[in-house]
Amino acid sequence: MHLRKTFFALMALFAMNVHAEFKALPDQPPIPKDNPMTPEKIELGKMLFFDPRLSMDGTISCNSCHNVMFHGGDGRPVGAGIHGQRGGRGSPTVWNSAYLTVQFWDGRAASLEEQALGPLINSVEMGMTSHDLVINRIQQIPGYVQAFKRVFPNDKKPTIKNAAKAIAAYERTLITPNSPFDKYMKGNKKAMNAQQIRGMKLVDEIGCTSCHTGENFAGEGFKMGEGHYQPFPQIPGSKYDKMYDITSDLGRYEVTKKAEDKNHWRVPTWRNVAITAPYFHNGKVHTLDEAVRVMAKTQLGLDLKDKQVEDIVAFLNALTGEFPVQTMPMLPNTLNSTVTPNP
């Protein structure tokens, strides 16, 4: 154990000497060639995203856990699904998720399209027993049948693959540009104050940006479908391991079953982190200043001074972008009947 701690401490020291290239958020996220965006597809995806009828009991939509009228999550430590069930992890924000190279905390989905399929048939989340059941329900709603025909004219009827494509297309519109940091990087040196600039320099100097790199501060140089994973904690044994139950969830290991993936997680974005509390995969940490202290200790072996924490938090606040206005979609109705079964 002593040798392991020494190794990780040396790795942290090395990280302190690796300086990041800070970048503004691009105007548009990556768009796959097999799923081009059109206004009609985006609108269909938005309807599906907001429609609770895609859950078994008609109570949960994608927006229930990833509220786009909010910060893109649900503000709870862990997600909630049908029948009041609770999941084991928090709901990551959907805002700017289009820039991530893999989805979910453990990176088990290689794309937004693949991610959209998961919660539908998760027994704790939306609870449908199969994707066929999802499509069967969609086919009972005439407005959806017509919309799928318009958006996907080469397919005779709605398919789950096309439903996922539509949802992903809508999610790729959920980006938050023009944060104070972005404006600063584009030449407006008054967009960030002196404390925020100190914080920006500090996260680079102490090694935070060895993981939180790139325009989304979630890793750089990774292809879509290729994840950027790091152990949490990087340096085990601090008081925070037990205090915040850091290690009981094995993270990426639950997907791969490889010992080297235990307690590894996709590096989360810093974008809008100031407004997406609570923090970490289990939502155990409720304030950003405490999250900064936890990360400094568990990942870099550092005990930060209060002034350093304040400067870093100030910089992270400069990463809150502008949220495009969202309007609730009018969902297609059914006539003289309901598609949602009795509980």
Secondary structure, DSSP 8 states (H G I E B T S, - for coil): -HHHHHHHHHHHHHHHT---------SS----TTS---HHHHHHHHHHHH-GGGSTTS---HHHHS-TTTTSS-SSSS-B-GGG-B-SS-----TTGGG-SSBSTT--BSSHHHHHHTGGG-TTTT--S-HHHHHHHHHT-HHHHHHHHHH-TTSSS--HHHHHHHHHHHHTT------HHHHHHTT-TTSS-HHHHHHHHHHHHHTGGGTS-TTTTS-SS--TT---EEESSSS--SHHHHHTT-SSS-BTHHHH--GGGTTEEE----TTGGGS-SBSTT--B--HHHHHHHHHHHHH-----HHHHHHHHHHHHTT---------------SSS-SS---
